[in-house]
């Protein structure tokens, strides 16, 4: 088993790093496309700003993972909250009351989950021996 780890761990690490760099590059390209679209339209909307914020969060998540080797569960949850808010902002006129309440409830549940996770990390921090 140790021999397999010695052979495949560097390969998996390399593939993981390449994947992260591809995600970062695609997020940068998407940001550039969005900025270009804003410049062509001569108008910045809330949906545009929220989309750019999502791209920045993805880049921050990639950077954090490359620096620490860990991906906090909270980062994708933040992205989900912003994505739901963007969806609500884009489709506000077409959302009925129940769907709006459902989306607001989903955001509330995710925010509570973030608070619970944060509390757990503060109350029961990872030790130096925890790698996963």
N, C-alpha and C positions, 0 to 999 in steps of 0.2 A: 504494500500500500504506500509506503514511503517513497518507493521508486516511482510509482505513478504520480504521486504528488510533485516530485522533483521535475518530472518531465512535463506534466500538463499544467501545473500552476503558472509557470511563466507564459505559456501559450494563452491560457485563459486571461491572465492579467493583460497581455498585449491586446487581445481581442476586445477586452473590456475598455482599455484606454482608447483604442481606435474608435469604438462605438461612442464613447463619450465625446471624443473630438468631433466625430461626425454630427452628433446631436448639437454640439456647440456651434459648429459651422452652419448647420441648417437653420438654427435659431438666429444667427447673425444675418444670414441671407434673407430669412423671412422678415426680420426687422428692417433690413434695407428696402425690401419690396414694399413694406407697409409705409415707410417714410416716403418712398418715391410716390406711392399712391396718394398720400396726403399732399405732397407737393403738387402733383398734377391736378388734384381736385381743389386746391387752394382752400381747404377746409379741414379742420381737426374736430373730430367728434369724440364723445365720451367712449364710444365703442373702439375707436382707434387707440385712444390712450390706454384703455384696459387691455387691448390686445398687445400693445407694446410692453405693458407691465407684465403680462404673462410670459412674453419672450425673455424679459429681464430675469424673471423668477427661474425660468428654465436654465438660463446661463449661470445664475447664482447657485442653483442646485448642482450643476455640473462642476463648477469651481469648488464648491464645498466638498463634493465627493472626491475630486482630485487632490485637494489639500489634506483631507482627514481620512479618506478611505471608507468613510461611513456616509450613509444617506439617511438623514433624519426623516422620519415618517411625516413630520409636520410640513416639510417643504412641499410635497405634492398636494397636501391638504390645503395649503395656502393657495396654490395654483388652482385647485378645484373651486375654491370660494370665489376667486376673481373670475374664473370662467363662467360660473353660474351667474355672477353679477353682470358680466358682459352679456350673457344670453338674455337676462331679464331686461337690460338696457336696450338691446337691439330689438327685442320682440315685445316690448311693453304693450303696444297697441293691440297685439293679437293674443295676449294672454288673458284667459278668463280668471275669475277670482280664485277658483280652486287650484289651478295650476300655479298662480302667483303665490298662494299660501303654501303650496307644496314646495316650491323652490325656496321660499323664505324659511320654511321648516328645515329643508335640507341644509341650508347655510347655517342655521342655528345648531343643528345636530353636529355638523362638521366643526363648528367653532367650539362646541362643548367637548368634542373629542380631542381637539387641539389642547384645550385647557387640561383635560385629564392626562394626556400624554406628557404635557409640560410638568404637571404636578408630579407624575410618576418619575420623571427624569430628575427632578429636584429632590424628591423624597427618597428615591431608590436609584442613585446614580450608578452608571456603569463602572465596574472596577477596571483596573489596568489589565487584568487577565481576560476580560471579555473582548472577544474579537468579532463576534457576530451579533 
